[in-house]
Amino acid sequence: MSQTASVWLVVLLAFLLANLPFISNRVFAVYALKRPKNLAVRLAEMFVWYLLVGGLGLSFEQRNGQIAPQSWEFYAITGTLFLTFAFPGFTFRYLFKRRS
């Protein structure tokens, strides 16, 4: 896989996995809870997905060449980008008014 394709795969996967906690009522889209998920559970699940996507991106970077060193700025930017990607799912879950 080319470097461009791996970058776009990570970006697309990050967008999908950032929205998954807000679209699905199951934890990690597998485990059903007895009560509905609250925002704290959704944010914790989103953090786990962030780590998974970051690990995948790291493995792609390692396969394509030498891993560039990252400092706290890299993680701050990618974390806020992941939160930005989650905005459509958050809007769908909490900001749309449901009609009965």
Secondary structure, 3 states (H helix, E strand, C coil): CCHHHHHHHHHHHHHHHHHHHHHCCEECCCEECCCCCCHHHHHHHHHHHHHHHHHHHHHHHHHHCCCCCCCHHHHHHHHHHHHHHCHHHHHHHHHCCCCC
